[in-house]
């Protein structure tokens, strides 16, 4: 009996040790663990009245919605928790409604519901335009377009970076295009923000690094000269959450109109890990030589 108790204790100890090792195992990269697939939802709606009345050579007014979202399929079922957390983070950036089913089918249904809402809003807008006596069958301006796509740009050091591109048109001279980033801590299963990344996101020295990068990008020596380069809103420069990681450092991304005119295009400011190392929180000091 005593021998059996000893064996039981040893087996229990080994099991606990195994569980402990499993829990403490850190993920460095998703490469080799994940196959990325696109979950798609799209439609094109044309109002029946427009179909009957349209005579122009321009594109017929319509509502087009096209979504392609990256979906991670893990080869190991032990990673279901991180899959669900990651899928929720990506999907709810597109459509913030509750999401309970994290399978590909569940995500597709989630995105299709968003597509339906977009078309529903478009129909309401057309009805309102008709009530105001606008001839919606004669003007191509009564069109709506929403296009979303994303891609994984980085997966190392326990960090995943995703960049999404969105195109929206709701009348006017041109469509609006903007990019948004998602940065995810693979081990904490949480989004990375400037508050978790930097000890003090509003640190003046950190902001100076960005200003120096901005001036270098536009080949000027003073902040005031940026106005002559179309960067009229340079005062609004901040350590933005719209950033992404690569093997050498972090790029801070500013969409058109945030700092400059639309014609200037997006502004991307890259700072190396070495430059940023003094400002990282303890969690991310490992990214720079100062944390070694």
Secondary structure, DSSP 8 states (H G I E B T S, - for coil): -HHHHHHHHHHHHHHHHHHHHHHH------TTTEEEEEEEEEEEE--HHHHHH---SS----EEEEEEEEEEEESSGGGHHHHHHHHHHHHHHH--S-----SHHHHHHHHHHHHHHHHHHHHHHHHHHHHTT--TTS-TTS-EEEEEEEEEEEEETTEEEEEEEEEEESSSSS-EEEEEEEEEETTTTEE--HHHHBS-TT-HHHHHHHHHHHHHHTT-SSSGGGGGGT-TTGGG----S-EEE-SSEEEEEE-TTTSS-GGG--EEEEEEHHHHGGGB-GGGGGGSGGG-
